[in-house]
Amino acid sequence: MLANGQRVIRQDGDFIYLNGAGASPQGNRPFLDRLSLKTLQSERLFRSDKSALERAISLTDGGTILTWRQTPTEAPNAFLRKLGAPVNADKGEAVYASTPVAVTHIADPTPELRQIKKRLVKYKRADGVELSFTLYTPPGYQEGTRIPAILNAYPLDYADAASAGQISGSQQTFTRLYQYKYLLLAGYAIIDQASFPVIGDPKAAYDSYQEQLAADAKAAVDTAVQLGVVDPDRVAVTGHSHGALMTANLLAHTDLFRAGAATSGSYNKTLTPFGFQSERRSVWEAPEVYRQVSTFFYADKLKTPILIVHGADDANPGTTPLQASKLYEAIRGNGGTARLVMLPHEPHWYAARESNEQLVYEMLNWFDKYVKNAPPRAAKTAQSGQPAAQQP
């Protein structure tokens, strides 16, 4: 990064450097490569160990790498690694030895949170696409006990299943709480960063959007239930921005969840008529796709309780505050259960401590009422993933 904040490619003679997140079967293992512009061959200078999450953040002219390292029990700190002699590395591993030397010594600010356990879970969608999520369990959790859970996800678009199936995320991160994760302290499990791929030709990927969302959600919930952690009758869903649209659509089109919380979403895609996400067709070219993606047009079917939160000053053209208020009015006008919370002065991402505290307060009250303390369902439908009958 330059002094003015702009980023450029670092070049040393005939070499440039490649810094990547390093998706692997074990989750993310960040790496730093050196690529020859003459031969286009690269060599791996550094790769995070499996027992930590460590990424390169700077490189000196003397061959010393500055990294940022963390583990589930060790707070993130900066380390210097001096590249040493070549080693016989396995494929994909670093070809030079290096020993870390701590630069900073930041102590654990919240040691009580180390009681929170997490695991990276890999599973498959019904069509064979490989997926993953990180499962968090609350402090004091007893293995084998079924508890209420909250699923968080953000759909991503992919042209093919191989790209969608890369294992991302890491169970080696130092656990910090933010927004919905605070509900771990209230006894909820968190199905976090669940893979929600929308796969297909970029020109027509959203033709099967609803079907793929339902398949993604069913695979994640079924897997969490099979692990013996999650009560299938007490699962909530939440998402931000495009994840908020996902949340609303899952509540309208499946019966997997007892309630949801959608933050800063866009629920009527006809208000963004010239495309959204990877959809490049206009509403006039693909009107039915825009209608099927938009929860607003299914508000009469959305009978599962939904909390709608939005920043009152959201300037993102795809998620104007009007999106939230109109979905709320549509649901309430059709007899559904909804609550609208507008956070004053907030943009697309909420910055003020008071706003984030209010969000946690709203989610806790909503999910305690409609998920944790909800009465049993009349029929066992929690794992079907099929369109739900309207509930009283």
RODORO-534871 format. One record per residue (C-alpha): residue number from 1; residue in three letters; x, y, z. Coordinates in steps of 0.05 Angstrom, whole numbers. Example, Ala and Ser with C-alpha at 12.3 -4.5 7.8 and 13.67 -1.06 7.14 Angstrom:
% residues 2
n->1; res->ALA; east->246; north->-90; up->156;
n->2; res->SER; east->273; north->-21; up->143;
//
This chain:
% residues 392
n->1; res->MET; east->0; north->0; up->0;
n->2; res->LEU; east->26; north->68; up->-19;
n->3; res->ALA; east->26; north->128; up->28;
n->4; res->ASN; east->-37; north->154; up->-7;
n->5; res->GLY; east->-75; north->90; up->9;
n->6; res->GLN; east->-73; north->62; up->-62;
n->7; res->ARG; east->-50; north->-10; up->-73;
n->8; res->VAL; east->0; north->-31; up->-127;
n->9; res->ILE; east->36; north->-95; up->-146;
n->10; res->ARG; east->103; north->-103; up->-113;
n->11; res->GLN; east->159; north->-117; up->-163;
n->12; res->ASP; east->231; north->-137; up->-147;
n->13; res->GLY; east->270; north->-142; up->-212;
n->14; res->ASP; east->235; north->-196; up->-253;
n->15; res->PHE; east->191; north->-220; up->-195;
n->16; res->ILE; east->123; north->-200; up->-169;
n->17; res->TYR; east->88; north->-227; up->-106;
n->18; res->LEU; east->21; north->-262; up->-99;
n->19; res->ASN; east->-17; north->-261; up->-33;
n->20; res->GLY; east->-76; north->-308; up->-27;
n->21; res->ALA; east->-128; north->-334; up->23;
n->22; res->GLY; east->-109; north->-406; up->7;
n->23; res->ALA; east->-173; north->-446; up->6;
n->24; res->SER; east->-157; north->-518; up->23;
n->25; res->PRO; east->-191; north->-582; up->49;
n->26; res->GLN; east->-171; north->-557; up->119;
n->27; res->GLY; east->-201; north->-488; up->107;
n->28; res->ASN; east->-163; north->-425; up->91;
n->29; res->ARG; east->-87; north->-429; up->95;
n->30; res->PRO; east->-61; north->-361; up->70;
n->31; res->PHE; east->3; north->-361; up->28;
n->32; res->LEU; east->54; north->-315; up->-4;
n->33; res->ASP; east->84; north->-334; up->-72;
n->34; res->ARG; east->139; north->-303; up->-115;
n->35; res->LEU; east->125; north->-305; up->-190;
n->36; res->SER; east->178; north->-298; up->-244;
n->37; res->LEU; east->156; north->-253; up->-301;
n->38; res->LYS; east->206; north->-287; up->-346;
n->39; res->THR; east->186; north->-360; up->-335;
n->40; res->LEU; east->116; north->-349; up->-304;
n->41; res->GLN; east->136; north->-401; up->-253;
n->42; res->SER; east->121; north->-387; up->-179;
n->43; res->GLU; east->152; north->-411; up->-114;
n->44; res->ARG; east->117; north->-411; up->-47;
n->45; res->LEU; east->154; north->-368; up->4;
n->46; res->PHE; east->104; north->-377; up->60;
n->47; res->ARG; east->41; north->-416; up->77;
n->48; res->SER; east->2; north->-415; up->142;
n->49; res->ASP; east->10; north->-475; up->186;
n->50; res->LYS; east->-52; north->-519; up->196;
n->51; res->SER; east->-53; north->-504; up->271;
n->52; res->ALA; east->-60; north->-428; up->261;
n->53; res->LEU; east->-87; north->-375; up->214;
n->54; res->GLU; east->-29; north->-332; up->193;
n->55; res->ARG; east->-26; north->-285; up->133;
n->56; res->ALA; east->30; north->-243; up->104;
n->57; res->ILE; east->18; north->-168; up->110;
n->58; res->SER; east->85; north->-140; up->88;
n->59; res->LEU; east->152; north->-159; up->57;
n->60; res->THR; east->218; north->-124; up->67;
n->61; res->ASP; east->275; north->-119; up->16;
n->62; res->GLY; east->317; north->-165; up->59;
n->63; res->GLY; east->270; north->-224; up->51;
n->64; res->THR; east->234; north->-216; up->118;
n->65; res->ILE; east->159; north->-226; up->120;
n->66; res->LEU; east->113; north->-191; up->169;
n->67; res->THR; east->53; north->-234; up->186;
n->68; res->TRP; east->-11; north->-230; up->227;
n->69; res->ARG; east->-22; north->-295; up->265;
n->70; res->GLN; east->-79; north->-321; up->309;
n->71; res->THR; east->-106; north->-387; up->337;
n->72; res->PRO; east->-171; north->-402; up->374;
n->73; res->THR; east->-136; north->-389; up->440;
n->74; res->GLU; east->-83; north->-338; up->420;
n->75; res->ALA; east->-101; north->-266; up->404;
n->76; res->PRO; east->-78; north->-239; up->336;
n->77; res->ASN; east->-7; north->-212; up->337;
n->78; res->ALA; east->46; north->-191; up->287;
n->79; res->PHE; east->107; north->-235; up->274;
n->80; res->LEU; east->170; north->-228; up->233;
n->81; res->ARG; east->193; north->-288; up->192;
n->82; res->LYS; east->263; north->-288; up->162;
n->83; res->LEU; east->267; north->-333; up->101;
n->84; res->GLY; east->322; north->-385; up->112;
n->85; res->ALA; east->351; north->-442; up->73;
n->86; res->PRO; east->310; north->-481; up->21;
n->87; res->VAL; east->273; north->-542; up->48;
n->88; res->ASN; east->244; north->-604; up->16;
n->89; res->ALA; east->172; north->-582; up->21;
n->90; res->ASP; east->110; north->-621; up->3;
n->91; res->LYS; east->70; north->-596; up->-56;
n->92; res->GLY; east->38; north->-529; up->-39;
n->93; res->GLU; east->81; north->-517; up->23;
n->94; res->ALA; east->134; north->-463; up->33;
n->95; res->VAL; east->201; north->-478; up->0;
n->96; res->TYR; east->241; north->-436; up->51;
n->97; res->ALA; east->247; north->-447; up->126;
n->98; res->SER; east->227; north->-390; up->171;
n->99; res->THR; east->222; north->-380; up->246;
n->100; res->PRO; east->170; north->-331; up->275;
n->101; res->VAL; east->191; north->-276; up->322;
n->102; res->ALA; east->136; north->-238; up->358;
n->103; res->VAL; east->132; north->-164; up->345;
n->104; res->THR; east->69; north->-148; up->384;
n->105; res->HIS; east->44; north->-179; up->449;
n->106; res->ILE; east->-31; north->-166; up->450;
n->107; res->ALA; east->-64; north->-203; up->508;
n->108; res->ASP; east->-131; north->-238; up->505;
n->109; res->PRO; east->-182; north->-183; up->520;
n->110; res->THR; east->-240; north->-231; up->534;
n->111; res->PRO; east->-213; north->-296; up->563;
n->112; res->GLU; east->-283; north->-319; up->582;
n->113; res->LEU; east->-299; north->-326; up->508;
n->114; res->ARG; east->-248; north->-383; up->501;
n->115; res->GLN; east->-303; north->-428; up->528;
n->116; res->ILE; east->-338; north->-420; up->460;
n->117; res->LYS; east->-320; north->-479; up->416;
n->118; res->LYS; east->-321; north->-482; up->340;
n->119; res->ARG; east->-309; north->-532; up->285;
n->120; res->LEU; east->-304; north->-529; up->210;
n->121; res->VAL; east->-357; north->-575; up->181;
n->122; res->LYS; east->-355; north->-602; up->110;
n->123; res->TYR; east->-415; north->-633; up->76;
n->124; res->LYS; east->-450; north->-638; up->9;
n->125; res->ARG; east->-512; north->-609; up->-23;
n->126; res->ALA; east->-563; north->-659; up->-51;
n->127; res->ASP; east->-533; north->-650; up->-121;
n->128; res->GLY; east->-462; north->-667; up->-95;
n->129; res->VAL; east->-435; north->-596; up->-90;
n->130; res->GLU; east->-385; north->-592; up->-32;
n->131; res->LEU; east->-402; north->-541; up->21;
n->132; res->SER; east->-378; north->-520; up->90;
n->133; res->PHE; east->-396; north->-479; up->151;
n->134; res->THR; east->-365; north->-462; up->219;
n->135; res->LEU; east->-406; north->-487; up->277;
n->136; res->TYR; east->-400; north->-448; up->343;
n->137; res->THR; east->-428; north->-476; up->408;
n->138; res->PRO; east->-440; north->-432; up->470;
n->139; res->PRO; east->-400; north->-432; up->535;
n->140; res->GLY; east->-416; north->-493; up->577;
n->141; res->TYR; east->-446; north->-532; up->520;
n->142; res->GLN; east->-453; north->-607; up->534;
n->143; res->GLU; east->-439; north->-650; up->472;
n->144; res->GLY; east->-500; north->-687; up->448;
n->145; res->THR; east->-549; north->-634; up->474;
n->146; res->ARG; east->-595; north->-604; up->422;
n->147; res->ILE; east->-600; north->-529; up->427;
n->148; res->PRO; east->-632; north->-472; up->386;
n->149; res->ALA; east->-589; north->-447; up->329;
n->150; res->ILE; east->-580; north->-387; up->282;
n->151; res->LEU; east->-556; north->-397; up->211;
n->152; res->ASN; east->-518; north->-340; up->178;
n->153; res->ALA; east->-499; north->-339; up->105;
n->154; res->TYR; east->-487; north->-296; up->44;
n->155; res->PRO; east->-502; north->-326; up->-25;
n->156; res->LEU; east->-445; north->-323; up->-75;
n->157; res->ASP; east->-449; north->-333; up->-150;
n->158; res->TYR; east->-406; north->-386; up->-186;
n->159; res->ALA; east->-400; north->-408; up->-258;
n->160; res->ASP; east->-385; north->-480; up->-239;
n->161; res->ALA; east->-391; north->-529; up->-181;
n->162; res->ALA; east->-315; north->-538; up->-174;
n->163; res->SER; east->-305; north->-465; up->-156;
n->164; res->ALA; east->-366; north->-465; up->-110;
n->165; res->GLY; east->-340; north->-526; up->-73;
n->166; res->GLN; east->-275; north->-495; up->-48;
n->167; res->ILE; east->-271; north->-499; up->27;
n->168; res->SER; east->-266; north->-429; up->56;
n->169; res->GLY; east->-264; north->-402; up->126;
n->170; res->SER; east->-221; north->-429; up->183;
n->171; res->GLN; east->-231; north->-459; up->252;
n->172; res->GLN; east->-164; north->-429; up->272;
n->173; res->THR; east->-190; north->-358; up->281;
n->174; res->PHE; east->-190; north->-323; up->348;
n->175; res->THR; east->-263; north->-319; up->368;
n->176; res->ARG; east->-292; north->-249; up->373;
n->177; res->LEU; east->-365; north->-232; up->381;
n->178; res->TYR; east->-404; north->-184; up->337;
n->179; res->GLN; east->-477; north->-174; up->322;
n->180; res->TYR; east->-512; north->-242; up->317;
n->181; res->LYS; east->-453; north->-279; up->348;
n->182; res->TYR; east->-468; north->-247; up->416;
n->183; res->LEU; east->-527; north->-294; up->419;
n->184; res->LEU; east->-478; north->-350; up->434;
n->185; res->LEU; east->-478; north->-321; up->505;
n->186; res->ALA; east->-553; north->-332; up->507;
n->187; res->GLY; east->-547; north->-406; up->492;
n->188; res->TYR; east->-553; north->-408; up->417;
n->189; res->ALA; east->-509; north->-448; up->369;
n->190; res->ILE; east->-486; north->-409; up->308;
n->191; res->ILE; east->-482; north->-442; up->239;
n->192; res->ASP; east->-435; north->-389; up->212;
n->193; res->GLN; east->-413; north->-371; up->141;
n->194; res->ALA; east->-452; north->-429; up->112;
n->195; res->SER; east->-436; north->-439; up->38;
n->196; res->PHE; east->-494; north->-415; up->-4;
n->197; res->PRO; east->-471; north->-420; up->-77;
n->198; res->VAL; east->-516; north->-400; up->-135;
n->199; res->ILE; east->-485; north->-439; up->-192;
n->200; res->GLY; east->-496; north->-431; up->-267;
n->201; res->ASP; east->-481; north->-394; up->-330;
n->202; res->PRO; east->-471; north->-321; up->-309;
n->203; res->LYS; east->-522; north->-303; up->-362;
n->204; res->ALA; east->-577; north->-344; up->-329;
n->205; res->ALA; east->-553; north->-364; up->-259;
n->206; res->TYR; east->-613; north->-334; up->-225;
n->207; res->ASP; east->-662; north->-376; up->-265;
n->208; res->SER; east->-655; north->-429; up->-210;
n->209; res->TYR; east->-641; north->-382; up->-151;
n->210; res->GLN; east->-698; north->-403; up->-106;
n->211; res->GLU; east->-685; north->-478; up->-116;
n->212; res->GLN; east->-611; north->-470; up->-101;
n->213; res->LEU; east->-624; north->-428; up->-38;
n->214; res->ALA; east->-671; north->-482; up->-11;
n->215; res->ALA; east->-620; north->-537; up->-27;
n->216; res->ASP; east->-564; north->-498; up->7;
n->217; res->ALA; east->-605; north->-485; up->69;
n->218; res->LYS; east->-631; north->-556; up->75;
n->219; res->ALA; east->-560; north->-585; up->69;
n->220; res->ALA; east->-534; north->-538; up->123;
n->221; res->VAL; east->-591; north->-550; up->172;
n->222; res->ASP; east->-593; north->-625; up->161;
n->223; res->THR; east->-518; north->-630; up->174;
n->224; res->ALA; east->-521; north->-589; up->238;
n->225; res->VAL; east->-579; north->-633; up->262;
n->226; res->GLN; east->-541; north->-697; up->245;
n->227; res->LEU; east->-482; north->-672; up->287;
n->228; res->GLY; east->-529; north->-676; up->347;
n->229; res->VAL; east->-521; north->-603; up->364;
n->230; res->VAL; east->-581; north->-567; up->333;
n->231; res->ASP; east->-654; north->-576; up->350;
n->232; res->PRO; east->-688; north->-580; up->282;
n->233; res->ASP; east->-751; north->-548; up->310;
n->234; res->ARG; east->-714; north->-486; up->335;
n->235; res->VAL; east->-671; north->-457; up->279;
n->236; res->ALA; east->-668; north->-384; up->257;
n->237; res->VAL; east->-636; north->-352; up->197;
n->238; res->THR; east->-602; north->-284; up->188;
n->239; res->GLY; east->-564; north->-248; up->134;
n->240; res->HIS; east->-541; north->-179; up->113;
n->241; res->SER; east->-551; north->-144; up->46;
n->242; res->HIS; east->-557; north->-199; up->-7;
n->243; res->GLY; east->-560; north->-246; up->53;
n->244; res->ALA; east->-621; north->-208; up->78;
n->245; res->LEU; east->-657; north->-224; up->13;
n->246; res->MET; east->-636; north->-296; up->23;
n->247; res->THR; east->-665; north->-294; up->93;
n->248; res->ALA; east->-732; north->-267; up->70;
n->249; res->ASN; east->-737; north->-316; up->12;
n->250; res->LEU; east->-721; north->-376; up->56;
n->251; res->LEU; east->-776; north->-356; up->104;
n->252; res->ALA; east->-825; north->-347; up->46;
n->253; res->HIS; east->-808; north->-410; up->7;
n->254; res->THR; east->-785; north->-463; up->58;
n->255; res->ASP; east->-806; north->-487; up->127;
n->256; res->LEU; east->-736; north->-498; up->154;
n->257; res->PHE; east->-736; north->-438; up->201;
n->258; res->ARG; east->-780; north->-413; up->258;
n->259; res->ALA; east->-759; north->-340; up->249;
n->260; res->GLY; east->-710; north->-295; up->214;
n->261; res->ALA; east->-673; north->-228; up->218;
n->262; res->ALA; east->-658; north->-191; up->154;
n->263; res->THR; east->-610; north->-131; up->156;
n->264; res->SER; east->-601; north->-78; up->102;
n->265; res->GLY; east->-632; north->-119; up->46;
n->266; res->SER; east->-663; north->-110; up->-22;
n->267; res->TYR; east->-729; north->-145; up->-29;
n->268; res->ASN; east->-759; north->-118; up->-93;
n->269; res->LYS; east->-710; north->-126; up->-151;
n->270; res->THR; east->-755; north->-88; up->-199;
n->271; res->LEU; east->-730; north->-26; up->-162;
n->272; res->THR; east->-660; north->-42; up->-188;
n->273; res->PRO; east->-683; north->-57; up->-259;
n->274; res->PHE; east->-615; north->-59; up->-294;
n->275; res->GLY; east->-585; north->-118; up->-258;
n->276; res->PHE; east->-563; north->-144; up->-189;
n->277; res->GLN; east->-506; north->-188; up->-164;
n->278; res->SER; east->-484; north->-228; up->-226;
n->279; res->GLU; east->-552; north->-220; up->-260;
n->280; res->ARG; east->-539; north->-175; up->-320;
n->281; res->ARG; east->-607; north->-179; up->-355;
n->282; res->SER; east->-654; north->-121; up->-344;
n->283; res->VAL; east->-723; north->-130; up->-315;
n->284; res->TRP; east->-751; north->-121; up->-385;
n->285; res->GLU; east->-709; north->-178; up->-411;
n->286; res->ALA; east->-723; north->-226; up->-353;
n->287; res->PRO; east->-786; north->-201; up->-316;
n->288; res->GLU; east->-802; north->-269; up->-287;
n->289; res->VAL; east->-732; north->-277; up->-257;
n->290; res->TYR; east->-738; north->-210; up->-223;
n->291; res->ARG; east->-806; north->-229; up->-195;
n->292; res->GLN; east->-784; north->-297; up->-170;
n->293; res->VAL; east->-723; north->-269; up->-135;
n->294; res->SER; east->-762; north->-213; up->-101;
n->295; res->THR; east->-793; north->-232; up->-34;
n->296; res->PHE; east->-839; north->-171; up->-39;
n->297; res->PHE; east->-882; north->-209; up->-90;
n->298; res->TYR; east->-889; north->-267; up->-41;
n->299; res->ALA; east->-905; north->-226; up->21;
n->300; res->ASP; east->-974; north->-260; up->25;
n->301; res->LYS; east->-937; north->-327; up->33;
n->302; res->LEU; east->-888; north->-302; up->86;
n->303; res->LYS; east->-920; north->-323; up->152;
n->304; res->THR; east->-857; north->-339; up->190;
n->305; res->PRO; east->-837; north->-282; up->237;
n->306; res->ILE; east->-785; north->-235; up->207;
n->307; res->LEU; east->-746; north->-179; up->239;
n->308; res->ILE; east->-727; north->-126; up->187;
n->309; res->VAL; east->-670; north->-79; up->205;
n->310; res->HIS; east->-642; north->-23; up->161;
n->311; res->GLY; east->-596; north->37; up->165;
n->312; res->ALA; east->-638; north->100; up->156;
n->313; res->ASP; east->-583; north->132; up->114;
n->314; res->ASP; east->-565; north->72; up->71;
n->315; res->ALA; east->-538; north->104; up->7;
n->316; res->ASN; east->-525; north->37; up->-28;
n->317; res->PRO; east->-569; north->44; up->-91;
n->318; res->GLY; east->-590; north->-29; up->-87;
n->319; res->THR; east->-612; north->-27; up->-14;
n->320; res->THR; east->-647; north->39; up->-2;
n->321; res->PRO; east->-688; north->45; up->62;
n->322; res->LEU; east->-751; north->42; up->19;
n->323; res->GLN; east->-736; north->-32; up->8;
n->324; res->ALA; east->-745; north->-47; up->82;
n->325; res->SER; east->-807; north->-5; up->95;
n->326; res->LYS; east->-844; north->-32; up->34;
n->327; res->LEU; east->-830; north->-105; up->51;
n->328; res->TYR; east->-854; north->-92; up->122;
n->329; res->GLU; east->-918; north->-59; up->97;
n->330; res->ALA; east->-930; north->-116; up->49;
n->331; res->ILE; east->-921; north->-170; up->102;
n->332; res->ARG; east->-964; north->-135; up->154;
n->333; res->GLY; east->-1017; north->-118; up->102;
n->334; res->ASN; east->-1023; north->-193; up->87;
n->335; res->GLY; east->-1028; north->-213; up->160;
n->336; res->GLY; east->-956; north->-235; up->171;
n->337; res->THR; east->-913; north->-224; up->233;
n->338; res->ALA; east->-858; north->-172; up->223;
n->339; res->ARG; east->-821; north->-117; up->260;
n->340; res->LEU; east->-785; north->-59; up->226;
n->341; res->VAL; east->-726; north->-25; up->260;
n->342; res->MET; east->-694; north->35; up->226;
n->343; res->LEU; east->-626; north->53; up->255;
n->344; res->PRO; east->-617; north->130; up->252;
n->345; res->HIS; east->-557; north->159; up->214;
n->346; res->GLU; east->-531; north->90; up->195;
n->347; res->PRO; east->-506; north->72; up->125;
n->348; res->HIS; east->-506; north->2; up->94;
n->349; res->TRP; east->-459; north->-24; up->149;
n->350; res->TYR; east->-475; north->-3; up->220;
n->351; res->ALA; east->-420; north->37; up->254;
n->352; res->ALA; east->-445; north->64; up->320;
n->353; res->ARG; east->-439; north->22; up->383;
n->354; res->GLU; east->-510; north->42; up->401;
n->355; res->SER; east->-536; north->16; up->335;
n->356; res->ASN; east->-500; north->-51; up->342;
n->357; res->GLU; east->-524; north->-58; up->413;
n->358; res->GLN; east->-595; north->-44; up->390;
n->359; res->LEU; east->-588; north->-96; up->335;
n->360; res->VAL; east->-566; north->-150; up->386;
n->361; res->TYR; east->-623; north->-130; up->432;
n->362; res->GLU; east->-674; north->-136; up->376;
n->363; res->MET; east->-647; north->-203; up->353;
n->364; res->LEU; east->-645; north->-232; up->423;
n->365; res->ASN; east->-717; north->-212; up->438;
n->366; res->TRP; east->-741; north->-236; up->370;
n->367; res->PHE; east->-707; north->-303; up->371;
n->368; res->ASP; east->-722; north->-317; up->444;
n->369; res->LYS; east->-796; north->-306; up->430;
n->370; res->TYR; east->-803; north->-341; up->363;
n->371; res->VAL; east->-747; north->-393; up->365;
n->372; res->LYS; east->-719; north->-412; up->433;
n->373; res->ASN; east->-786; north->-408; up->470;
n->374; res->ALA; east->-831; north->-423; up->411;
n->375; res->PRO; east->-882; north->-479; up->422;
n->376; res->PRO; east->-871; north->-544; up->383;
n->377; res->ARG; east->-896; north->-545; up->312;
n->378; res->ALA; east->-960; north->-582; up->297;
n->379; res->ALA; east->-925; north->-627; up->246;
n->380; res->LYS; east->-852; north->-647; up->235;
n->381; res->THR; east->-832; north->-605; up->176;
n->382; res->ALA; east->-767; north->-573; up->198;
n->383; res->GLN; east->-722; north->-613; up->152;
n->384; res->SER; east->-765; north->-618; up->90;
n->385; res->GLY; east->-741; north->-555; up->55;
n->386; res->GLN; east->-807; north->-555; up->17;
n->387; res->PRO; east->-857; north->-499; up->13;
n->388; res->ALA; east->-891; north->-494; up->81;
n->389; res->ALA; east->-965; north->-491; up->96;
n->390; res->GLN; east->-987; north->-427; up->128;
n->391; res->GLN; east->-980; north->-430; up->203;
n->392; res->PRO; east->-1028; north->-399; up->252;
//
